[in-house]
Amino acid sequence: MAEQYWIGGFFIDLSRNQITQNDQSKTLAPKALAVLTHLAEHQGQVVSHEALLAKVWQGTVVSPNSLQRSIAQLRKALGDDGKVQVYIKTHAKQGYSLECDVRWHDGVGKKVFEVITKDNATNEPSDSEGATNVADDSAVGEETNRSELPAGTVAKSKRLKSNLLPIALIFGIMMLAAISYQFTAPKQPETLSIGALRLLTTTDNKEHSGIYSPNGEYIVFNRYSDEYCASSNIWAKNIKTQKETQLTNNMGRYGSHSFSKDGKKLVFIKIENCDKPINQKDCYKLMTLDFDKALKSPQAPSLLMECKNSIITKSKWLKNNNIALLQELANHWKLISYSIEDNESTDIYSLAGGQVIDYDYSVKDDIIALISVHNDGQNYIEIIKSTGQLLSSYPIEYPPEITNLSYIYPNFSPLDNQLIFSTGRQLFTLSYQGKIAKVSLPLDEPAGSPTFHPDGKRALMIKGHWDSDIAIFSISKVANSNSTEIAAVHSVTEKNGDVLPISKIISRSTREEDSAIFQPDGKLIAFKSDRSGEDQIWLNDDNELQQLTNFPIDTRISGLDWAADGKGILVNANNVLVKVNLDAKQKSFPIAFPVAQLFHWDSDNNRALLLIRIKGILKFVEFNMNDLSFKIITDKKVNWALKSEDGRLIYTDHMDRFWQPGPAEDQMIEVLENQGSDKRYIVKNNVIYGINEDYQLWSYALNDGTFKILGNIPDKIDFITDINQNELLMTTRVSAKKEVAELTLSE
């Protein structure tokens, strides 16, 4: 058995009794490491207390406390704890299991310097051997000059040679180490040099999902219109002639595309509402399109397969004519291969206890680069063959510029063994070994990860931003308004100083403004805005705006809520909870897992409703900010959640159904079964306010069960975010400026 191996991101060296992570080493008792090694040899299996005692303490009578102490030492070294148990799991009255992936190290690539210093420490040559070797090497010169030396110099010379021996040895070792390092150390990665960035599409619509055709003559993309925000047609553009051609004959909710090897067909996902939803509201269809025919006249895509009880996304046409897809079933993502010929799918890659996040496919090398979360909670880059054979697996090492454990979505690049990805306004490369390096190209607007041309000299990016405003609606005026007034709200709010009767815009910019909430017992309105280039918290004080936070570039805010006393705001910024006071002072609340969404903050009891990612899987939890613990509330998928003033929890599931906890099981609020939507909802004075899919504003009183339709709202409303007496805060959509841009690499 090898004396060195990896457990997640930890390197175990039995020869030194050390566990190392990020160049930080900890020395452990040999018995503790022997326990860890035996668990590693049976990774994923329950090993009994008796088996561990017999293996590690052979022929010795010890108490079970010896084993428990070793487990405690290991958990401390691995950063584990007894509650979550990411690495070593306790099985009551049975034993322990190692839940993290193990990679055995065969010793190849070990630094020569380490080998030499270890051997030198254990097999040091004698002084006489060293003196003889040095004298032999210089015998001729010494004899020539000996007669010219003063008396006593020869003896001193011998002593000097003897004293120089350790120095010579050390120097020799250093030279050998330097030479060996030159051949064994990893080379500095190549870097991309960007020559130019130019726009390829500049319409009033928005373009998305751009790719090159295999011959490099066309780009293919989705084109959305403001009138049909969620629907698009698929278009092609000849790079030389600049001629644009609509490929599909009907608009649809189309996903990203991929070409067949010969470039004659496209494959993509189409999303439609299920006629009879059972487990999900949307159905996912794998579609194909004859590219050559579509260039002559728009075509209707052909159906390959349909999923009504699972989600499929990101189709990629493989060299063997199968199609790779990401599939989610029972909250677990995996990579599958669909055979057109056999009309069946098989798994390419799946992680037990982990989660597949994203992937890209290299047609040239017929390999897949896959981003995943493992049992240890770390994000990994894995290179696999299209058949699923694992070629390499490394934890991703995040630089300071990127929030740790945040998801990245890389694509293959022309550089050897490197991918490329965007975090918004910054580009980075990712090596197959998990190393990240920055590319010098700060972007003025957020852009997606580049997709490279077959020649490797240029790449497509989707560049642009979302534009939404914050509007205050009068509930009473919405109820009494007509359809003409409703339709006018999103386009005109003030004219000649006169405010329209329904709403007014309180924050207008050409960037995204969202998540506005009233200050409790105050006049401020807090909201999220990226008008400064990245998400920040802003305050509106009687139409005077002030930026409250100064988060770093590419910050993403997912949820904010006021304290009950109105003196602070809890923010989920870059997957971390941060309390921001009105004087801009901040305090972070560390949690062991990334926070995907902040729903609600009960500041009186210092608890928050959150979505967190445990091993890549979303969990709905209540977080105790006093002791940094949490409890999982439900295993259902949760879209939104709030608490009423009297502490009642209301949440919606992935089908937008409303639920409340019951004495034995959660109870669905049946009167609201068809009233949910992706527009969220709010709770004030024990009354729920929401928007249904017909854009009707409604209310439901929790105390007496009264349900009312209050009126119609504009179809440009994205979210309802807060209410204060008769005023509603909503996010209204203005436009989305998205364009296909092309990067050109420098020679």
C-alpha positions in Angstrom: 0.0 0.0 0.0 1.3 3.5 -0.9 2.5 5.6 2.0 1.0 8.7 0.4 -2.5 9.4 -0.7 -5.1 12.2 -1.1 -8.4 12.5 0.7 -10.3 15.4 -1.0 -7.9 18.3 -0.8 -5.7 16.8 2.0 -2.4 15.1 1.3 -1.6 12.2 3.7 2.0 11.3 4.1 2.4 8.3 6.4 6.2 8.4 6.2 6.1 11.8 8.0 2.9 11.3 10.0 1.5 14.5 8.4 -1.7 15.8 6.9 -1.2 18.7 4.5 -3.6 21.1 2.9 -2.7 24.4 1.1 1.0 24.1 2.3 -0.2 23.8 5.9 1.0 20.6 7.6 -0.2 19.0 10.8 1.6 16.1 12.5 -0.7 13.4 13.9 -0.1 10.3 16.0 0.7 7.2 13.9 -2.2 5.3 15.3 -4.6 8.0 14.2 -3.2 7.9 10.7 -3.4 4.1 10.7 -7.1 4.4 11.5 -7.6 6.9 8.6 -5.6 4.7 6.2 -7.8 1.6 7.1 -10.9 3.7 6.5 -9.4 4.9 3.2 -8.8 1.3 2.1 -12.5 0.7 2.6 -13.8 4.1 1.4 -17.6 4.4 1.5 -17.9 1.3 3.6 -18.8 1.0 7.3 -15.8 -0.3 9.2 -16.7 -1.7 12.7 -15.1 -0.6 15.9 -13.8 -4.2 16.4 -12.2 -4.3 12.9 -10.4 -1.0 13.5 -9.2 -1.9 16.9 -7.9 -5.3 15.6 -6.2 -3.7 12.6 -4.5 -0.7 14.3 -3.9 -2.1 17.8 -2.9 -5.6 16.8 -2.2 -7.9 19.8 -2.8 -5.0 22.2 -5.7 -4.7 24.7 -7.0 -1.2 24.6 -10.3 0.5 25.4 -12.7 1.8 22.8 -11.7 5.3 24.0 -8.4 5.0 22.2 -10.3 4.6 18.9 -12.6 7.5 19.7 -9.6 9.8 20.5 -8.0 8.9 17.2 -11.3 9.7 15.3 -11.5 13.1 17.2 -7.9 13.9 16.2 -8.6 13.1 12.6 -11.7 15.2 12.5 -9.9 18.1 13.9 -7.1 17.8 11.4 -9.5 17.5 8.5 -11.7 20.4 9.7 -14.6 18.1 10.2 -17.1 18.2 13.1 -19.4 15.8 14.7 -22.6 17.4 13.4 -22.1 17.6 9.7 -19.4 14.8 9.3 -18.2 15.6 5.8 -15.2 13.3 6.0 -15.6 10.7 8.7 -19.2 9.6 9.4 -20.3 7.9 12.6 -22.7 5.0 12.3 -24.4 4.4 15.6 -23.4 1.1 17.2 -21.8 0.0 13.9 -18.6 1.9 13.3 -17.2 4.6 11.0 -16.9 5.3 7.3 -14.8 7.6 5.2 -17.2 9.5 2.9 -14.7 11.4 0.9 -13.0 10.3 -2.4 -9.5 8.7 -2.0 -6.7 9.0 -4.6 -3.7 6.8 -3.9 -0.2 8.2 -4.7 2.4 6.0 -6.3 5.3 8.3 -5.5 5.9 9.4 -9.1 6.6 13.1 -9.4 7.7 13.3 -5.8 10.2 16.2 -5.5 13.8 14.9 -5.8 14.9 17.5 -3.2 12.6 15.8 -0.6 14.0 12.4 -1.5 17.6 13.5 -1.3 17.2 15.3 2.0 15.4 12.4 3.5 18.1 9.9 2.4 20.9 12.3 3.5 19.4 12.5 7.0 19.3 8.7 7.4 22.5 7.7 5.4 25.0 10.5 6.1 28.5 9.8 4.8 31.4 9.7 7.4 33.9 12.6 7.7 36.7 10.3 6.4 34.8 9.3 3.3 34.1 12.9 2.5 37.7 13.9 3.1 39.0 11.2 0.8 36.6 12.1 -2.0 37.5 15.8 -1.9 41.3 15.0 -1.7 41.1 12.7 -4.7 39.3 15.3 -6.8 42.1 17.9 -6.2 45.2 15.7 -5.9 47.1 17.0 -8.9 46.8 20.7 -8.0 47.6 20.0 -4.4 50.9 18.2 -5.2 52.0 21.0 -7.6 51.7 23.8 -5.0 52.4 22.0 -1.8 56.1 23.0 -1.6 55.2 26.6 -1.9 52.9 26.6 1.1 54.1 27.9 4.4 54.6 25.5 7.3 51.4 24.1 8.8 49.4 25.1 5.7 49.0 21.5 4.5 47.5 20.4 7.8 45.2 23.4 7.8 44.3 22.6 4.2 43.3 19.1 5.2 41.2 20.5 8.1 39.7 23.0 5.7 38.8 20.3 3.2 37.2 18.4 6.0 35.2 21.4 7.1 34.2 22.2 3.6 32.8 18.7 3.2 29.3 19.5 4.6 29.1 22.7 2.5 30.1 20.8 -0.6 27.5 18.2 0.0 24.8 20.7 0.7 25.8 22.6 -2.5 25.7 19.4 -4.5 22.3 18.5 -3.1 21.0 22.0 -4.0 22.4 21.7 -7.5 20.8 18.3 -8.0 17.6 19.6 -6.6 17.6 22.6 -8.9 18.3 20.4 -11.9 15.6 17.9 -10.9 13.1 20.7 -10.2 13.7 22.0 -13.7 12.4 18.6 -15.1 9.9 17.6 -12.5 8.3 20.9 -11.4 5.2 22.0 -13.3 5.8 24.5 -16.0 4.3 27.9 -15.8 1.0 27.8 -17.7 0.7 29.6 -20.9 -1.4 32.7 -20.9 -3.9 34.2 -23.3 -3.2 37.6 -24.8 -6.3 39.4 -26.0 -5.9 41.5 -29.1 -9.4 43.0 -29.6 -13.0 42.7 -28.6 -15.8 43.6 -31.2 -19.5 43.2 -31.3 -21.1 40.9 -33.9 -24.7 41.7 -33.2 -26.1 45.1 -32.4 -29.9 45.0 -32.6 -32.6 46.2 -30.2 -33.2 42.6 -29.3 -31.0 40.5 -27.1 -28.8 37.6 -28.3 -27.6 34.6 -26.3 -25.9 31.2 -26.5 -23.5 32.0 -29.4 -21.4 29.2 -30.9 -19.4 28.7 -34.1 -20.2 26.2 -36.8 -17.6 23.3 -37.1 -16.2 24.9 -40.4 -16.0 28.3 -38.7 -18.1 30.0 -41.3 -21.2 30.8 -39.2 -22.2 31.8 -35.7 -25.5 30.4 -34.3 -27.3 32.2 -31.5 -30.7 32.7 -29.8 -32.4 36.1 -30.4 -35.0 37.3 -27.9 -37.3 40.2 -28.3 -38.6 42.5 -25.5 -42.1 41.6 -26.4 -41.5 37.9 -25.7 -38.9 37.9 -23.0 -38.7 34.2 -22.4 -39.0 33.1 -26.0 -36.6 33.3 -28.9 -35.8 32.1 -32.4 -32.5 30.5 -33.4 -30.5 32.5 -35.9 -27.3 32.1 -37.9 -24.9 34.7 -39.2 -22.4 34.3 -42.0 -19.1 35.7 -40.6 -17.8 36.8 -44.0 -21.0 38.2 -45.6 -22.6 39.3 -42.4 -25.9 37.9 -43.6 -28.3 36.8 -40.9 -30.8 33.9 -41.3 -33.6 32.9 -39.0 -33.4 29.1 -38.6 -36.6 28.2 -36.6 -40.1 29.0 -37.8 -41.6 29.4 -34.4 -40.4 31.1 -31.2 -39.7 28.9 -28.2 -37.8 28.7 -25.0 -34.6 27.3 -26.5 -31.4 26.4 -24.7 -27.8 26.4 -25.9 -26.9 24.6 -29.2 -24.4 22.1 -30.4 -23.4 20.9 -33.9 -23.1 17.4 -35.0 -19.6 16.3 -36.1 -20.3 16.9 -39.8 -21.9 20.3 -39.1 -25.2 19.3 -40.7 -27.5 19.3 -37.7 -28.1 21.2 -34.5 -29.2 19.9 -31.1 -30.7 21.9 -28.3 -33.3 21.8 -25.4 -36.7 23.3 -25.7 -38.7 24.0 -22.5 -42.5 24.0 -22.5 -45.2 24.1 -19.9 -46.4 20.6 -19.0 -50.0 19.9 -20.0 -50.6 17.9 -16.8 -47.8 18.8 -14.4 -47.1 16.1 -11.8 -43.6 16.5 -10.5 -42.6 19.7 -12.3 -44.3 22.6 -14.1 -42.0 22.5 -17.2 -41.3 19.7 -19.6 -37.9 19.4 -21.3 -37.6 18.3 -24.9 -34.4 17.4 -26.8 -34.7 18.8 -30.3 -32.7 18.6 -33.5 -32.7 20.9 -36.6 -31.4 20.4 -40.1 -28.9 23.2 -40.4 -28.5 23.2 -44.2 -32.3 23.2 -44.8 -32.8 25.9 -42.2 -30.3 28.2 -44.0 -32.6 28.1 -47.0 -35.9 28.6 -45.1 -36.9 28.4 -41.4 -37.6 24.9 -40.2 -39.6 23.2 -37.4 -37.3 21.4 -35.0 -37.7 17.6 -34.6 -38.3 15.9 -31.2 -35.7 13.3 -30.1 -36.9 12.7 -26.5 -39.0 14.4 -23.8 -38.5 14.5 -20.0 -41.6 15.2 -17.8 -40.2 14.2 -14.5 -36.6 15.4 -14.7 -34.7 18.4 -16.0 -32.2 18.1 -18.9 -29.9 20.9 -20.0 -26.7 21.7 -21.9 -26.8 19.3 -24.8 -23.4 18.5 -26.6 -23.1 16.4 -29.7 -20.3 13.8 -29.2 -18.0 12.2 -31.7 -19.8 8.8 -31.5 -23.0 10.6 -32.5 -24.5 10.3 -29.0 -25.6 13.5 -27.2 -24.3 14.4 -23.8 -26.8 16.0 -21.4 -26.9 17.2 -17.8 -29.9 15.6 -16.1 -31.4 16.4 -12.7 -33.5 13.7 -11.0 -34.5 13.8 -7.4 -32.3 16.9 -6.7 -29.3 15.1 -8.1 -27.4 16.1 -11.2 -25.5 13.7 -13.4 -24.0 13.6 -16.9 -25.7 11.2 -19.3 -25.3 10.1 -22.9 -28.3 9.8 -25.2 -28.1 7.4 -28.2 -30.2 8.6 -31.1 -30.0 5.2 -32.8 -31.1 3.2 -29.7 -33.4 5.9 -28.3 -32.0 5.3 -24.8 -29.6 7.0 -22.4 -26.8 5.8 -20.1 -24.9 7.5 -17.3 -21.5 9.0 -18.2 -20.6 10.4 -14.8 -22.4 10.6 -11.5 -21.2 11.2 -7.9 -22.7 9.5 -4.9 -23.0 12.1 -2.2 -21.7 14.8 -4.6 -23.0 16.9 -7.4 -22.2 17.5 -11.0 -22.3 21.2 -11.7 -21.2 21.9 -15.3 -19.2 20.4 -18.2 -17.7 21.2 -21.6 -16.8 18.8 -24.5 -13.7 19.0 -26.7 -14.4 17.6 -30.1 -10.7 17.7 -31.0 -9.6 15.4 -28.1 -12.9 13.6 -27.4 -12.7 14.4 -23.7 -15.0 16.1 -21.2 -14.0 18.7 -18.6 -16.4 18.5 -15.7 -16.9 20.7 -12.6 -18.3 18.9 -9.6 -18.7 19.1 -5.8 -17.4 16.1 -3.9 -18.1 14.6 -0.5 -15.6 16.8 1.1 -17.5 19.9 0.0 -14.7 21.0 -2.3 -15.2 21.9 -6.0 -13.2 19.8 -8.4 -12.1 19.8 -12.0 -12.2 16.4 -13.6 -11.1 15.3 -17.1 -13.0 12.2 -18.4 -13.3 10.4 -21.7 -16.7 10.6 -23.4 -17.2 7.0 -22.3 -16.9 8.1 -18.6 -13.4 6.9 -17.9 -11.8 9.2 -15.3 -8.4 10.6 -16.5 -7.7 13.1 -13.7 -9.4 14.7 -10.7 -8.1 17.8 -8.8 -9.6 20.2 -6.2 -9.9 23.7 -7.6 -7.6 26.2 -5.9 -9.4 29.6 -5.7 -7.4 32.8 -5.9 -8.4 35.8 -3.7 -10.2 37.4 -6.7 -12.8 34.6 -6.7 -15.1 33.8 -3.8 -14.1 30.4 -2.4 -16.5 27.5 -3.4 -18.3 29.7 -5.9 -19.4 27.9 -9.1 -17.4 28.4 -12.3 -18.4 27.4 -15.8 -15.3 26.9 -17.9 -14.9 26.0 -21.6 -12.0 24.5 -23.5 -9.4 26.9 -24.8 -6.6 26.6 -27.4 -4.0 26.4 -24.5 -2.7 23.0 -23.6 -4.5 21.5 -20.6 -6.3 24.7 -19.8 -9.9 25.9 -19.9 -11.2 29.5 -19.7 -14.1 31.1 -17.8 -15.6 34.4 -16.8 -16.8 35.6 -13.4 -18.6 38.5 -14.9 -16.1 41.2 -15.7 -13.0 39.1 -15.3 -11.5 36.3 -17.3 -9.5 33.4 -15.8 -7.9 30.2 -17.1 -8.3 26.9 -15.2 -5.7 24.1 -15.6 -6.6 20.4 -15.6 -4.8 20.3 -12.2 -7.2 22.9 -10.6 -4.9 26.0 -10.9 -6.5 29.3 -11.7 -4.7 32.2 -13.4 -6.1 35.6 -14.4 -6.3 36.8 -18.0 -5.6 40.5 -18.4 -8.9 41.7 -19.9 -11.1 43.7 -17.5 -14.6 44.0 -19.1 -16.7 47.1 -19.0 -19.9 44.9 -18.9 -20.5 41.4 -17.6 -19.8 38.6 -20.2 -20.1 34.9 -20.3 -17.4 32.3 -20.6 -15.8 32.3 -24.1 -16.5 29.7 -26.7 -13.6 29.3 -29.2 -13.5 29.2 -33.0 -12.2 25.9 -34.5 -9.0 27.8 -35.4 -8.4 28.7 -31.8 -7.6 32.3 -32.6 -10.9 33.9 -31.6 -13.9 33.3 -29.3 -17.5 34.3 -28.8 -18.8 35.9 -25.7 -22.3 37.1 -24.7 -21.8 40.6 -23.4 -24.3 43.0 -21.9 -26.5 43.7 -18.9 -30.0 43.6 -17.5 -32.0 46.8 -17.0 -34.8 46.9 -14.3 -36.3 49.6 -12.1 -38.0 49.8 -8.7 -41.5 51.0 -8.8 -44.0 51.9 -6.0 -47.5 50.8 -6.8 -50.7 52.0 -5.0 -52.8 48.9 -4.1 -56.0 50.9 -4.2 -55.2 52.5 -7.5 -54.2 49.1 -9.0 -57.6 47.8 -8.0 -59.4 50.7 -9.7 -57.3 51.0 -12.8 -58.2 50.0 -16.4 -56.1 47.9 -18.8 -54.8 50.9 -20.7 -53.4 52.4 -17.6 -51.9 49.1 -16.6 -50.1 48.7 -19.9 -48.7 52.2 -19.7 -47.0 51.7 -16.3 -43.8 50.1 -17.5 -43.1 52.7 -20.2 -44.1 56.1 -18.6 -44.2 57.0 -15.0 -43.9 60.7 -14.8 -44.9 63.4 -17.3 -44.6 67.1 -16.8 -44.2 66.5 -13.1 -47.5 64.7 -12.8 -47.3 61.1 -11.5 -49.5 58.6 -13.2 -52.2 57.2 -10.9 -50.8 53.7 -10.5 -47.1 53.9 -9.8 -43.8 55.8 -9.8 -40.2 54.8 -10.3 -38.0 55.5 -7.3 -34.7 54.3 -8.7 -34.0 54.7 -12.4 -30.7 53.7 -14.1 -29.7 51.7 -17.1 -28.7 48.9 -14.8 -30.4 46.3 -12.7 -32.2 47.5 -9.6 -34.0 44.9 -7.5 -35.0 43.6 -4.1 -36.3 46.9 -2.6 -37.6 46.8 1.0 -39.0 49.5 3.3 -37.1 50.4 6.4 -39.2 49.3 9.5 -40.5 52.5 11.2 -38.4 54.6 8.9 -38.4 56.4 5.5 -35.5 54.7 3.9 -35.8 52.1 1.1 -32.9 49.6 0.7 -32.3 48.0 -2.6 -29.7 46.1 -4.7 -28.2 47.8 -7.7 -25.3 47.2 -10.1 -25.2 50.8 -11.4 -21.7 51.1 -10.1 -20.6 48.0 -12.0 -21.2 45.2 -9.5 -24.0 44.5 -7.0 -24.1 46.9 -4.1 -26.7 47.9 -1.5 -28.1 51.4 -2.0 -30.4 53.5 0.1 -33.2 55.8 -1.1 -33.9 58.6 1.3 -36.8 60.6 -0.2 -35.4 60.1 -3.7 -31.8 60.9 -2.6 -29.6 57.9 -3.3 -26.6 56.7 -1.3 -24.4 53.7 -1.8 -24.1 51.8 1.4 -21.6 49.0 0.6 -18.4 48.7 -1.4 -18.2 45.0 -2.2 -15.4 43.9 -4.6 -15.7 43.4 -8.4 -18.0 40.6 -9.6 -20.0 40.6 -6.3 -23.3 38.8 -6.5 -26.0 39.6 -4.0 -28.8 37.1 -3.4 -31.1 38.4 -0.8 -31.3 41.2 1.8 -33.6 42.0 4.7 -33.8 44.8 7.3 -33.3 44.3 11.1 -36.6 44.9 13.0 -35.2 48.1 14.5 -34.2 49.4 11.0 -30.6 50.0 12.0 -29.0 47.3 9.9 -29.4 45.1 6.9 -28.5 41.4 6.5 -27.1 40.7 3.0 -26.1 37.5 1.2 -23.0 38.7 -0.7 -20.9 36.2 -2.6 -22.4 33.2 -0.7 -21.7 34.7 2.7 -24.0 36.4 5.2 -22.9 40.0 6.0 -24.7 42.4 8.4 -24.3 46.0 7.2 -25.0 48.8 9.6 -26.2 52.2 8.4 -22.7 53.6 9.1 -21.4 51.0 6.6 -19.7 48.9 9.3 -19.9 45.2 8.5 -19.9 41.8 10.3 -19.8 38.4 8.6 -21.5 35.3 9.8 -19.4 32.3 8.7 -21.3 29.2 7.8 -19.7 25.9 6.7 -21.5 25.9 3.3 -22.2 28.5 0.5 -25.4 30.5 0.9 -27.4 30.4 -2.3 -30.3 32.6 -1.2 -31.3 34.7 1.8 -35.1 34.7 2.2 -35.9 36.2 5.6 -34.1 37.6 8.7 -35.7 37.4 12.2 -33.4 39.8 13.9 -35.2 39.6 17.2 -34.3 35.9 17.5 -31.2 36.2 15.2 -32.3 33.5 12.8 -32.4 33.5 9.0 -34.2 31.4 6.4 -31.7 30.3 3.8 -30.9 28.1 0.9 -27.4 26.6 1.3 -25.5 24.2 -0.8 -24.4 21.0 1.0 -22.2 19.0 -1.3 -23.7 20.9 -4.2 -27.3 20.1 -3.2 -29.7 22.9 -2.2 -31.1 22.6 1.3 -33.7 24.9 2.9 -32.5 25.7 6.4 -33.0 27.9 9.4 -29.7 29.4 10.4 -29.0 30.4 14.1 -26.7 33.4 13.9 -25.8 33.1 17.6 -24.1 29.8 17.5 -23.7 29.4 13.7 -25.7 26.2 13.6 -28.5 25.3 11.3 -31.4 22.9 10.9 -32.8 21.5 7.7 -36.5 22.4 7.5 -37.7 20.3 4.6 -36.3 18.1 1.8 -38.6 19.7 -0.7 -37.2 22.0 -3.3 -38.0 25.5 -2.1 -38.4 28.6 -4.4 -39.2 31.2 -1.8 -39.8 31.4 2.0 -40.9 34.0 4.6 -42.2 34.1 8.1 -45.3 36.1 9.3 -45.2 38.5 12.2 -46.5 35.8 14.6 -43.8 33.4 13.5 -45.7 31.2 11.0 -43.5 29.8 8.1 -44.8 29.9 4.6 -42.8 28.6 1.6 -43.3 27.7 -2.0 -42.0 24.5 -3.7 -40.6 24.1 -7.2 -44.2 24.0 -8.6 -45.0 27.3 -6.8 -47.4 25.7 -4.4 -47.7 27.3 -0.9 -47.0 25.2 2.2 -47.1 25.6 6.0 -45.5 23.3 8.6 -48.1 21.0 10.3 -48.1 18.9 13.5 -47.0 15.8 11.6 -46.3 16.9 8.1 -46.3 20.1 6.0 -49.8 21.2 4.8 -50.4 22.8 1.4 -52.6 26.0 1.4 -55.1 24.6 -1.1 -56.9 27.9 -1.9 -53.5 29.2 -3.3 -52.8 26.1 -5.3 -53.0 27.9 -8.7 -51.9 31.4 -7.4 -48.2 30.9 -7.2 -45.7 32.1 -9.8 -42.0 33.0 -10.2 -42.9 36.6 -9.1 -42.4 35.7 -5.4 -44.7 37.0 -2.7 -44.6 39.0 0.6 -46.1 38.7 4.0 -47.3 41.7 6.0 -49.6 41.8 9.0 -50.2 38.1 8.6 -51.5 38.6 5.1 -49.8 37.1 2.0 -49.6 39.2 -1.1 -48.7 37.5 -4.4 -49.0 37.6 -8.2 -50.3 34.7 -10.2 -49.4 33.7 -13.8 -52.3 35.8 -15.2 -50.6 38.9 -13.6 -53.3 39.4 -11.0 -52.4 40.8 -7.6 -54.0 38.9 -4.8 -54.1 38.7 -1.0 -54.7 35.8 1.5 -55.3 36.4 5.2 -53.6 33.7 7.3 -55.9 34.4 10.3 -59.3 33.9 8.7 -58.5 32.4 5.3 -59.9 35.3 3.2 -58.7 35.3 -0.4 -59.1 38.3 -2.7 -58.1 39.3 -6.3 -57.0 42.9 -5.9 -56.4 43.9 -9.5 -54.2 43.5 -12.6 -50.5 44.5 -12.8 -48.3 45.1 -15.9 -46.7 42.0 -17.5 -43.3 43.7 -17.2 -43.2 43.1 -13.4 -40.5 40.7 -12.4 -40.9 40.5 -8.6 -43.1 41.8 -5.8 -40.6 42.7 -3.0 -42.3 44.6 -0.1 -45.5 46.4 1.1 -46.0 49.3 3.4 -49.6 50.1 4.2 -51.1 50.9 0.7 -47.8 50.9 -1.2 -46.2 47.9 -3.0 -42.6 47.7 -4.0 -42.0 45.8 -7.3 -39.2 45.3 -9.7 -40.2 46.2 -13.2 -38.3 45.0 -16.3 -37.1 47.6 -18.8 -34.8 45.7 -21.2 -32.0 43.3 -21.5 -29.0 44.4 -23.5 -27.2 41.2 -24.6 -25.0 41.0 -27.6 -22.7 38.5 -29.3 -19.1 39.7 -29.1 -15.9 38.2 -30.5 -12.5 38.1 -28.8 -9.5 38.0 -31.1 -6.2 36.6 -29.6 -2.9 38.4 -30.2 -0.3 36.5 -32.3 
